[in-house]
Amino acid sequence: MSTSDGLILMYHRIAAPSSDPWGLSVTAEHFVDHLRHLSARYHPTTLEDLAQRTTSGRPLDRRVAVTFDDGYADNCHVARPLLKQYNVPATVFMCSDGLEQRSEYWWDELDRLLLQPGELPRVLEGRIAGRDFEFDLQDDAVYSNAEAIERRGWRALGAGPAGRRQELYLTLYGIMRLRTHLERADDLRQLREWSGVPSGHRDSHRPMARKELAAIEADGLIAIGAHSVTHPFLSELPEKEQRAEIEQSKHAIETVLGHPIDSFAYPNGSYDSGTVRLLCEADFSLACCSKEQTVTHEMDVMQLPRVVVEDLDLDQFGRLLARWL
Protein backbone atom coordinates (compact mmCIF):
# COMPACT_ATOMS: atom_id res chain seq x y z
CA MET A 1 0.00 0.00 0.00
CA SER A 2 1.14 3.53 -0.65
CA THR A 3 0.24 7.04 0.47
CA SER A 4 0.21 7.94 -3.23
CA ASP A 5 -2.74 5.60 -3.92
CA GLY A 6 -6.46 6.38 -3.85
CA LEU A 7 -9.30 4.43 -2.28
CA ILE A 8 -12.97 3.74 -3.00
CA LEU A 9 -15.22 2.88 -0.06
CA MET A 10 -18.31 0.71 -0.48
CA TYR A 11 -21.31 1.29 1.79
CA HIS A 12 -24.86 0.03 1.42
CA ARG A 13 -27.09 1.39 4.17
CA ILE A 14 -27.02 4.01 6.93
CA ALA A 15 -29.38 2.36 9.37
CA ALA A 16 -29.62 0.24 12.51
CA PRO A 17 -31.86 -2.76 11.66
CA SER A 18 -32.76 -5.40 14.21
CA SER A 19 -30.93 -8.01 12.12
CA ASP A 20 -28.27 -7.55 9.47
CA PRO A 21 -27.14 -10.92 8.09
CA TRP A 22 -24.89 -9.42 5.40
CA GLY A 23 -23.45 -6.58 7.49
CA LEU A 24 -24.82 -3.96 5.10
CA SER A 25 -25.67 -1.30 7.66
CA VAL A 26 -23.62 1.44 9.31
CA THR A 27 -25.30 3.47 12.03
CA ALA A 28 -25.73 7.21 11.49
CA GLU A 29 -23.51 7.87 14.51
CA HIS A 30 -20.64 5.84 13.09
CA PHE A 31 -21.17 7.32 9.62
CA VAL A 32 -20.72 10.81 11.08
CA ASP A 33 -17.42 9.63 12.60
CA HIS A 34 -16.36 8.28 9.20
CA LEU A 35 -17.17 11.54 7.43
CA ARG A 36 -15.36 13.65 10.03
CA HIS A 37 -12.31 11.43 9.79
CA LEU A 38 -12.30 11.49 5.99
CA SER A 39 -12.58 15.27 5.93
CA ALA A 40 -9.82 15.76 8.50
CA ARG A 41 -7.25 13.20 7.35
CA TYR A 42 -7.85 12.50 3.66
CA HIS A 43 -9.13 14.11 0.46
CA PRO A 44 -12.75 13.13 -0.25
CA THR A 45 -13.45 13.31 -3.97
CA THR A 46 -15.90 12.11 -6.59
CA LEU A 47 -15.67 8.67 -8.11
CA GLU A 48 -15.38 10.27 -11.54
CA ASP A 49 -12.43 12.41 -10.44
CA LEU A 50 -10.66 9.39 -8.99
CA ALA A 51 -11.24 7.40 -12.19
CA GLN A 52 -9.92 10.23 -14.36
CA ARG A 53 -6.80 10.48 -12.23
CA THR A 54 -6.00 6.81 -12.75
CA THR A 55 -5.64 7.34 -16.48
CA SER A 56 -4.36 10.92 -16.65
CA GLY A 57 -1.40 10.50 -14.31
CA ARG A 58 -2.58 13.24 -11.96
CA PRO A 59 -1.87 12.56 -8.26
CA LEU A 60 -4.12 10.13 -6.43
CA ASP A 61 -2.51 10.81 -3.07
CA ARG A 62 -4.97 9.77 -0.35
CA ARG A 63 -8.06 10.74 -2.32
CA VAL A 64 -11.09 8.75 -1.20
CA ALA A 65 -14.39 8.26 -3.03
CA VAL A 66 -17.55 7.13 -1.22
CA THR A 67 -20.03 4.80 -2.94
CA PHE A 68 -23.32 3.13 -1.96
CA ASP A 69 -24.73 -0.02 -3.57
CA ASP A 70 -28.38 -1.03 -4.07
CA GLY A 71 -30.11 2.33 -3.57
CA TYR A 72 -31.85 1.92 -0.22
CA ALA A 73 -34.16 4.79 0.74
CA ASP A 74 -32.00 5.62 3.76
CA ASN A 75 -29.30 6.74 1.31
CA CYS A 76 -31.61 9.67 0.54
CA HIS A 77 -33.08 10.36 3.97
CA VAL A 78 -30.14 9.62 6.29
CA ALA A 79 -26.89 9.55 4.30
CA ARG A 80 -27.61 12.51 2.03
CA PRO A 81 -27.99 15.20 4.74
CA LEU A 82 -24.87 13.93 6.51
CA LEU A 83 -22.83 13.93 3.30
CA LYS A 84 -24.05 17.48 2.67
CA GLN A 85 -23.17 18.56 6.21
CA TYR A 86 -19.56 17.42 5.79
CA ASN A 87 -19.36 18.25 2.06
CA VAL A 88 -18.34 14.71 1.10
CA PRO A 89 -19.39 13.65 -2.42
CA ALA A 90 -20.70 10.15 -3.11
CA THR A 91 -22.04 7.89 -5.85
CA VAL A 92 -25.17 5.77 -5.32
CA PHE A 93 -25.58 2.69 -7.54
CA MET A 94 -29.28 1.96 -7.98
CA CYS A 95 -31.07 -1.26 -8.95
CA SER A 96 -33.74 0.04 -11.30
CA ASP A 97 -36.32 -2.63 -10.40
CA GLY A 98 -36.56 -1.00 -6.98
CA LEU A 99 -37.95 2.14 -8.58
CA GLU A 100 -41.02 0.26 -9.78
CA GLN A 101 -42.14 -1.34 -6.52
CA ARG A 102 -42.01 -0.69 -2.80
CA SER A 103 -41.18 -4.27 -1.82
CA GLU A 104 -37.95 -5.25 -0.11
CA TYR A 105 -34.99 -6.78 -1.89
CA TRP A 106 -35.31 -10.55 -1.83
CA TRP A 107 -32.53 -11.14 0.71
CA ASP A 108 -34.26 -8.68 3.06
CA GLU A 109 -37.62 -10.38 2.52
CA LEU A 110 -35.96 -13.66 3.51
CA ASP A 111 -34.72 -11.91 6.65
CA ARG A 112 -38.23 -10.57 7.36
CA LEU A 113 -39.75 -14.03 7.10
CA LEU A 114 -37.14 -16.01 9.03
CA LEU A 115 -35.00 -13.87 11.34
CA GLN A 116 -37.55 -11.75 13.17
CA PRO A 117 -39.07 -12.69 16.54
CA GLY A 118 -42.26 -14.73 16.50
CA GLU A 119 -43.51 -18.23 15.88
CA LEU A 120 -43.21 -20.21 12.66
CA PRO A 121 -44.42 -23.72 11.78
CA ARG A 122 -41.84 -26.14 13.05
CA VAL A 123 -41.27 -27.88 9.70
CA LEU A 124 -40.88 -26.23 6.30
CA GLU A 125 -41.97 -28.85 3.83
CA GLY A 126 -42.79 -28.43 0.15
CA ARG A 127 -41.20 -27.52 -3.16
CA ILE A 128 -38.67 -24.72 -3.15
CA ALA A 129 -36.81 -23.83 -6.35
CA GLY A 130 -38.46 -26.75 -8.08
CA ARG A 131 -37.23 -29.39 -5.66
CA ASP A 132 -38.65 -31.20 -2.65
CA PHE A 133 -37.47 -29.48 0.50
CA GLU A 134 -37.84 -30.19 4.19
CA PHE A 135 -36.30 -28.39 7.15
CA ASP A 136 -37.05 -28.79 10.86
CA LEU A 137 -36.64 -25.58 12.89
CA GLN A 138 -36.83 -27.59 16.13
CA ASP A 139 -36.87 -25.23 19.15
CA ASP A 140 -36.23 -22.22 16.90
CA ALA A 141 -39.81 -22.42 15.62
CA VAL A 142 -40.56 -20.14 18.58
CA TYR A 143 -38.12 -17.22 18.45
CA SER A 144 -38.19 -14.75 21.32
CA ASN A 145 -37.19 -11.09 21.33
CA ALA A 146 -34.33 -11.95 23.67
CA GLU A 147 -33.01 -14.62 21.29
CA ALA A 148 -33.25 -12.21 18.33
CA ILE A 149 -31.30 -9.57 20.25
CA GLU A 150 -28.70 -12.13 21.30
CA ARG A 151 -28.16 -13.17 17.66
CA ARG A 152 -28.28 -9.66 16.22
CA GLY A 153 -24.56 -9.80 15.46
CA TRP A 154 -24.79 -12.97 13.40
CA ARG A 155 -23.42 -12.62 9.88
CA ALA A 156 -23.96 -14.89 6.89
CA LEU A 157 -20.25 -14.61 6.06
CA GLY A 158 -17.77 -15.64 8.70
CA ALA A 159 -19.15 -17.19 11.85
CA GLY A 160 -21.34 -20.25 11.56
CA PRO A 161 -25.12 -20.14 11.99
CA ALA A 162 -26.26 -19.09 15.44
CA GLY A 163 -29.32 -21.31 15.31
CA ARG A 164 -31.73 -23.23 13.11
CA ARG A 165 -33.34 -20.06 11.74
CA GLN A 166 -29.98 -18.71 10.63
CA GLU A 167 -29.13 -22.09 9.13
CA LEU A 168 -32.40 -22.09 7.18
CA TYR A 169 -31.71 -18.55 5.97
CA LEU A 170 -28.31 -19.59 4.61
CA THR A 171 -29.71 -22.76 3.03
CA LEU A 172 -32.50 -20.92 1.23
CA TYR A 173 -30.20 -18.09 0.18
CA GLY A 174 -27.87 -20.63 -1.40
CA ILE A 175 -30.75 -22.22 -3.29
CA MET A 176 -32.35 -18.95 -4.40
CA ARG A 177 -29.29 -16.85 -5.28
CA LEU A 178 -29.14 -18.05 -8.90
CA ARG A 179 -32.90 -18.20 -9.48
CA THR A 180 -34.48 -15.71 -11.85
CA HIS A 181 -36.31 -12.73 -10.43
CA LEU A 182 -39.72 -14.29 -11.17
CA GLU A 183 -38.70 -17.68 -9.81
CA ARG A 184 -37.52 -16.12 -6.56
CA ALA A 185 -40.78 -14.19 -6.28
CA ASP A 186 -42.63 -17.52 -6.45
CA ASP A 187 -40.30 -19.05 -3.84
CA LEU A 188 -40.95 -16.12 -1.51
CA ARG A 189 -44.70 -16.40 -2.05
CA GLN A 190 -44.56 -20.04 -0.96
CA LEU A 191 -42.49 -19.11 2.08
CA ARG A 192 -45.00 -16.43 3.07
CA GLU A 193 -47.84 -18.94 2.81
CA TRP A 194 -45.93 -21.41 4.96
CA SER A 195 -44.83 -18.87 7.54
CA GLY A 196 -48.14 -17.09 8.02
CA VAL A 197 -46.23 -13.79 8.01
CA PRO A 198 -48.44 -11.20 6.27
CA SER A 199 -47.44 -9.83 2.90
CA GLY A 200 -45.97 -6.35 2.91
CA HIS A 201 -42.69 -4.61 3.42
CA ARG A 202 -40.77 -2.73 6.06
CA ASP A 203 -40.49 0.92 5.07
CA SER A 204 -37.06 0.89 6.73
CA HIS A 205 -35.79 -1.64 4.16
CA ARG A 206 -37.28 -0.38 0.90
CA PRO A 207 -35.28 0.99 -2.03
CA MET A 208 -35.64 4.57 -3.21
CA ALA A 209 -38.70 5.57 -5.21
CA ARG A 210 -38.49 7.69 -8.36
CA LYS A 211 -38.95 11.02 -6.57
CA GLU A 212 -36.26 10.15 -4.04
CA LEU A 213 -33.79 9.14 -6.74
CA ALA A 214 -34.35 12.45 -8.52
CA ALA A 215 -34.08 14.40 -5.26
CA ILE A 216 -30.90 12.78 -4.00
CA GLU A 217 -28.76 14.27 -6.76
CA ALA A 218 -30.45 17.69 -6.78
CA ASP A 219 -27.71 19.53 -4.84
CA GLY A 220 -24.92 18.13 -7.04
CA LEU A 221 -23.07 16.29 -4.28
CA ILE A 222 -24.37 12.79 -5.06
CA ALA A 223 -24.05 11.11 -8.46
CA ILE A 224 -26.20 8.18 -9.56
CA GLY A 225 -24.93 5.03 -11.26
CA ALA A 226 -26.60 1.81 -12.38
CA HIS A 227 -26.50 -1.49 -10.49
CA SER A 228 -28.50 -3.72 -12.88
CA VAL A 229 -32.28 -4.24 -12.87
CA THR A 230 -32.72 -7.12 -10.42
CA HIS A 231 -29.29 -7.50 -8.72
CA PRO A 232 -28.33 -10.87 -10.32
CA PHE A 233 -24.98 -12.63 -10.44
CA LEU A 234 -24.21 -11.29 -13.91
CA SER A 235 -21.42 -13.71 -14.76
CA GLU A 236 -23.86 -16.59 -14.26
CA LEU A 237 -26.28 -15.24 -16.89
CA PRO A 238 -26.28 -15.79 -20.66
CA GLU A 239 -25.05 -12.78 -22.62
CA LYS A 240 -28.56 -11.80 -23.74
CA GLU A 241 -29.79 -11.59 -20.15
CA GLN A 242 -26.69 -9.73 -18.99
CA ARG A 243 -27.22 -7.18 -21.75
CA ALA A 244 -30.84 -6.69 -20.73
CA GLU A 245 -29.90 -6.18 -17.07
CA ILE A 246 -27.27 -3.60 -18.03
CA GLU A 247 -29.09 -1.68 -20.76
CA GLN A 248 -32.52 -1.66 -19.14
CA SER A 249 -31.17 -0.40 -15.82
CA LYS A 250 -29.34 2.42 -17.59
CA HIS A 251 -32.42 3.42 -19.56
CA ALA A 252 -34.76 3.32 -16.55
CA ILE A 253 -32.50 5.46 -14.38
CA GLU A 254 -31.77 7.95 -17.15
CA THR A 255 -35.50 8.30 -17.75
CA VAL A 256 -36.04 9.27 -14.10
CA LEU A 257 -33.06 11.63 -13.92
CA GLY A 258 -33.44 13.18 -17.35
CA HIS A 259 -29.75 12.91 -18.20
CA PRO A 260 -27.19 10.22 -19.13
CA ILE A 261 -25.37 8.15 -16.51
CA ASP A 262 -22.01 6.51 -17.18
CA SER A 263 -21.07 4.55 -14.04
CA PHE A 264 -21.97 1.00 -12.98
CA ALA A 265 -21.32 -1.31 -10.05
CA TYR A 266 -21.34 -5.09 -10.54
CA PRO A 267 -24.05 -6.59 -8.29
CA ASN A 268 -22.66 -9.23 -5.93
CA GLY A 269 -19.22 -8.38 -7.40
CA SER A 270 -20.04 -10.86 -10.17
CA TYR A 271 -18.76 -10.18 -13.70
CA ASP A 272 -16.44 -11.47 -16.40
CA SER A 273 -14.73 -10.08 -19.48
CA GLY A 274 -17.98 -10.36 -21.42
CA THR A 275 -19.77 -8.24 -18.83
CA VAL A 276 -17.12 -5.53 -19.18
CA ARG A 277 -17.55 -5.56 -22.95
CA LEU A 278 -21.32 -5.22 -22.63
CA LEU A 279 -20.90 -2.23 -20.32
CA CYS A 280 -18.65 -0.51 -22.84
CA GLU A 281 -21.14 -1.21 -25.61
CA ALA A 282 -23.85 0.39 -23.44
CA ASP A 283 -21.73 3.57 -23.12
CA PHE A 284 -20.66 3.14 -19.52
CA SER A 285 -17.25 4.72 -18.96
CA LEU A 286 -16.39 3.40 -15.48
CA ALA A 287 -17.41 0.50 -13.27
CA CYS A 288 -16.75 -0.62 -9.71
CA CYS A 289 -16.20 -4.18 -8.56
CA SER A 290 -15.77 -5.73 -5.11
CA LYS A 291 -12.06 -6.52 -5.19
CA GLU A 292 -10.47 -5.00 -2.11
CA GLN A 293 -7.38 -2.99 -2.99
CA THR A 294 -6.29 0.59 -3.48
CA VAL A 295 -6.71 2.55 -6.70
CA THR A 296 -3.48 3.06 -8.63
CA HIS A 297 -2.48 4.73 -11.88
CA GLU A 298 -3.25 3.00 -15.18
CA MET A 299 -5.82 0.80 -13.44
CA ASP A 300 -8.71 -0.43 -15.60
CA VAL A 301 -11.52 2.06 -14.93
CA MET A 302 -14.05 -0.67 -15.78
CA GLN A 303 -12.82 -2.74 -12.83
CA LEU A 304 -12.18 -0.21 -10.08
CA PRO A 305 -11.63 -1.92 -6.72
CA ARG A 306 -13.42 -0.97 -3.52
CA VAL A 307 -13.06 -1.59 0.20
CA VAL A 308 -16.20 -2.65 2.08
CA VAL A 309 -17.07 -0.57 5.13
CA GLU A 310 -19.01 -2.24 7.93
CA ASP A 311 -20.39 -0.70 11.12
CA LEU A 312 -17.02 0.47 12.47
CA ASP A 313 -16.47 2.94 15.28
CA LEU A 314 -14.03 5.82 14.84
CA ASP A 315 -10.93 3.91 15.95
CA GLN A 316 -11.77 0.89 13.79
CA PHE A 317 -12.49 3.07 10.76
CA GLY A 318 -9.26 4.99 11.28
CA ARG A 319 -7.28 1.76 11.36
CA LEU A 320 -9.05 0.50 8.23
CA LEU A 321 -8.05 3.55 6.21
CA ALA A 322 -4.55 3.64 7.64
CA ARG A 323 -4.06 0.02 6.61
CA TRP A 324 -4.96 0.80 3.01
CA LEU A 325 -3.44 4.28 2.69
C-alpha positions in Angstrom: 0.0 0.0 0.0 1.1 3.5 -0.6 0.2 7.0 0.5 0.2 7.9 -3.2 -2.7 5.6 -3.9 -6.5 6.4 -3.8 -9.3 4.4 -2.3 -13.0 3.7 -3.0 -15.2 2.9 -0.1 -18.3 0.7 -0.5 -21.3 1.3 1.8 -24.9 0.0 1.4 -27.1 1.4 4.2 -27.0 4.0 6.9 -29.4 2.4 9.4 -29.6 0.2 12.5 -31.9 -2.8 11.7 -32.8 -5.4 14.2 -30.9 -8.0 12.1 -28.3 -7.5 9.5 -27.1 -10.9 8.1 -24.9 -9.4 5.4 -23.4 -6.6 7.5 -24.8 -4.0 5.1 -25.7 -1.3 7.7 -23.6 1.4 9.3 -25.3 3.5 12.0 -25.7 7.2 11.5 -23.5 7.9 14.5 -20.6 5.8 13.1 -21.2 7.3 9.6 -20.7 10.8 11.1 -17.4 9.6 12.6 -16.4 8.3 9.2 -17.2 11.5 7.4 -15.4 13.6 10.0 -12.3 11.4 9.8 -12.3 11.5 6.0 -12.6 15.3 5.9 -9.8 15.8 8.5 -7.3 13.2 7.3 -7.8 12.5 3.7 -9.1 14.1 0.5 -12.8 13.1 -0.3 -13.4 13.3 -4.0 -15.9 12.1 -6.6 -15.7 8.7 -8.1 -15.4 10.3 -11.5 -12.4 12.4 -10.4 -10.7 9.4 -9.0 -11.2 7.4 -12.2 -9.9 10.2 -14.4 -6.8 10.5 -12.2 -6.0 6.8 -12.7 -5.6 7.3 -16.5 -4.4 10.9 -16.6 -1.4 10.5 -14.3 -2.6 13.2 -12.0 -1.9 12.6 -8.3 -4.1 10.1 -6.4 -2.5 10.8 -3.1 -5.0 9.8 -0.3 -8.1 10.7 -2.3 -11.1 8.8 -1.2 -14.4 8.3 -3.0 -17.5 7.1 -1.2 -20.0 4.8 -2.9 -23.3 3.1 -2.0 -24.7 0.0 -3.6 -28.4 -1.0 -4.1 -30.1 2.3 -3.6 -31.8 1.9 -0.2 -34.2 4.8 0.7 -32.0 5.6 3.8 -29.3 6.7 1.3 -31.6 9.7 0.5 -33.1 10.4 4.0 -30.1 9.6 6.3 -26.9 9.6 4.3 -27.6 12.5 2.0 -28.0 15.2 4.7 -24.9 13.9 6.5 -22.8 13.9 3.3 -24.0 17.5 2.7 -23.2 18.6 6.2 -19.6 17.4 5.8 -19.4 18.2 2.1 -18.3 14.7 1.1 -19.4 13.6 -2.4 -20.7 10.2 -3.1 -22.0 7.9 -5.8 -25.2 5.8 -5.3 -25.6 2.7 -7.5 -29.3 2.0 -8.0 -31.1 -1.3 -8.9 -33.7 0.0 -11.3 -36.3 -2.6 -10.4 -36.6 -1.0 -7.0 -37.9 2.1 -8.6 -41.0 0.3 -9.8 -42.1 -1.3 -6.5 -42.0 -0.7 -2.8 -41.2 -4.3 -1.8 -37.9 -5.2 -0.1 -35.0 -6.8 -1.9 -35.3 -10.6 -1.8 -32.5 -11.1 0.7 -34.3 -8.7 3.1 -37.6 -10.4 2.5 -36.0 -13.7 3.5 -34.7 -11.9 6.6 -38.2 -10.6 7.4 -39.7 -14.0 7.1 -37.1 -16.0 9.0 -35.0 -13.9 11.3 -37.6 -11.8 13.2 -39.1 -12.7 16.5 -42.3 -14.7 16.5 -43.5 -18.2 15.9 -43.2 -20.2 12.7 -44.4 -23.7 11.8 -41.8 -26.1 13.0 -41.3 -27.9 9.7 -40.9 -26.2 6.3 -42.0 -28.9 3.8 -42.8 -28.4 0.1 -41.2 -27.5 -3.2 -38.7 -24.7 -3.2 -36.8 -23.8 -6.4 -38.5 -26.8 -8.1 -37.2 -29.4 -5.7 -38.7 -31.2 -2.7 -37.5 -29.5 0.5 -37.8 -30.2 4.2 -36.3 -28.4 7.1 -37.1 -28.8 10.9 -36.6 -25.6 12.9 -36.8 -27.6 16.1 -36.9 -25.2 19.2 -36.2 -22.2 16.9 -39.8 -22.4 15.6 -40.6 -20.1 18.6 -38.1 -17.2 18.5 -38.2 -14.7 21.3 -37.2 -11.1 21.3 -34.3 -11.9 23.7 -33.0 -14.6 21.3 -33.3 -12.2 18.3 -31.3 -9.6 20.3 -28.7 -12.1 21.3 -28.2 -13.2 17.7 -28.3 -9.7 16.2 -24.6 -9.8 15.5 -24.8 -13.0 13.4 -23.4 -12.6 9.9 -24.0 -14.9 6.9 -20.3 -14.6 6.1 -17.8 -15.6 8.7 -19.1 -17.2 11.9 -21.3 -20.2 11.6 -25.1 -20.1 12.0 -26.3 -19.1 15.4 -29.3 -21.3 15.3 -31.7 -23.2 13.1 -33.3 -20.1 11.7 -30.0 -18.7 10.6 -29.1 -22.1 9.1 -32.4 -22.1 7.2 -31.7 -18.6 6.0 -28.3 -19.6 4.6 -29.7 -22.8 3.0 -32.5 -20.9 1.2 -30.2 -18.1 0.2 -27.9 -20.6 -1.4 -30.8 -22.2 -3.3 -32.4 -19.0 -4.4 -29.3 -16.9 -5.3 -29.1 -18.1 -8.9 -32.9 -18.2 -9.5 -34.5 -15.7 -11.9 -36.3 -12.7 -10.4 -39.7 -14.3 -11.2 -38.7 -17.7 -9.8 -37.5 -16.1 -6.6 -40.8 -14.2 -6.3 -42.6 -17.5 -6.4 -40.3 -19.1 -3.8 -41.0 -16.1 -1.5 -44.7 -16.4 -2.1 -44.6 -20.0 -1.0 -42.5 -19.1 2.1 -45.0 -16.4 3.1 -47.8 -18.9 2.8 -45.9 -21.4 5.0 -44.8 -18.9 7.5 -48.1 -17.1 8.0 -46.2 -13.8 8.0 -48.4 -11.2 6.3 -47.4 -9.8 2.9 -46.0 -6.4 2.9 -42.7 -4.6 3.4 -40.8 -2.7 6.1 -40.5 0.9 5.1 -37.1 0.9 6.7 -35.8 -1.6 4.2 -37.3 -0.4 0.9 -35.3 1.0 -2.0 -35.6 4.6 -3.2 -38.7 5.6 -5.2 -38.5 7.7 -8.4 -38.9 11.0 -6.6 -36.3 10.1 -4.0 -33.8 9.1 -6.7 -34.3 12.5 -8.5 -34.1 14.4 -5.3 -30.9 12.8 -4.0 -28.8 14.3 -6.8 -30.4 17.7 -6.8 -27.7 19.5 -4.8 -24.9 18.1 -7.0 -23.1 16.3 -4.3 -24.4 12.8 -5.1 -24.0 11.1 -8.5 -26.2 8.2 -9.6 -24.9 5.0 -11.3 -26.6 1.8 -12.4 -26.5 -1.5 -10.5 -28.5 -3.7 -12.9 -32.3 -4.2 -12.9 -32.7 -7.1 -10.4 -29.3 -7.5 -8.7 -28.3 -10.9 -10.3 -25.0 -12.6 -10.4 -24.2 -11.3 -13.9 -21.4 -13.7 -14.8 -23.9 -16.6 -14.3 -26.3 -15.2 -16.9 -26.3 -15.8 -20.7 -25.1 -12.8 -22.6 -28.6 -11.8 -23.7 -29.8 -11.6 -20.1 -26.7 -9.7 -19.0 -27.2 -7.2 -21.8 -30.8 -6.7 -20.7 -29.9 -6.2 -17.1 -27.3 -3.6 -18.0 -29.1 -1.7 -20.8 -32.5 -1.7 -19.1 -31.2 -0.4 -15.8 -29.3 2.4 -17.6 -32.4 3.4 -19.6 -34.8 3.3 -16.6 -32.5 5.5 -14.4 -31.8 8.0 -17.1 -35.5 8.3 -17.7 -36.0 9.3 -14.1 -33.1 11.6 -13.9 -33.4 13.2 -17.4 -29.7 12.9 -18.2 -27.2 10.2 -19.1 -25.4 8.2 -16.5 -22.0 6.5 -17.2 -21.1 4.5 -14.0 -22.0 1.0 -13.0 -21.3 -1.3 -10.0 -21.3 -5.1 -10.5 -24.0 -6.6 -8.3 -22.7 -9.2 -5.9 -19.2 -8.4 -7.4 -20.0 -10.9 -10.2 -18.8 -10.2 -13.7 -16.4 -11.5 -16.4 -14.7 -10.1 -19.5 -18.0 -10.4 -21.4 -19.8 -8.2 -18.8 -17.1 -5.5 -19.2 -17.6 -5.6 -23.0 -21.3 -5.2 -22.6 -20.9 -2.2 -20.3 -18.6 -0.5 -22.8 -21.1 -1.2 -25.6 -23.8 0.4 -23.4 -21.7 3.6 -23.1 -20.7 3.1 -19.5 -17.2 4.7 -19.0 -16.4 3.4 -15.5 -17.4 0.5 -13.3 -16.7 -0.6 -9.7 -16.2 -4.2 -8.6 -15.8 -5.7 -5.1 -12.1 -6.5 -5.2 -10.5 -5.0 -2.1 -7.4 -3.0 -3.0 -6.3 0.6 -3.5 -6.7 2.5 -6.7 -3.5 3.1 -8.6 -2.5 4.7 -11.9 -3.2 3.0 -15.2 -5.8 0.8 -13.4 -8.7 -0.4 -15.6 -11.5 2.1 -14.9 -14.0 -0.7 -15.8 -12.8 -2.7 -12.8 -12.2 -0.2 -10.1 -11.6 -1.9 -6.7 -13.4 -1.0 -3.5 -13.1 -1.6 0.2 -16.2 -2.7 2.1 -17.1 -0.6 5.1 -19.0 -2.2 7.9 -20.4 -0.7 11.1 -17.0 0.5 12.5 -16.5 2.9 15.3 -14.0 5.8 14.8 -10.9 3.9 15.9 -11.8 0.9 13.8 -12.5 3.1 10.8 -9.3 5.0 11.3 -7.3 1.8 11.4 -9.1 0.5 8.2 -8.0 3.6 6.2 -4.6 3.6 7.6 -4.1 0.0 6.6 -5.0 0.8 3.0 -3.4 4.3 2.7 
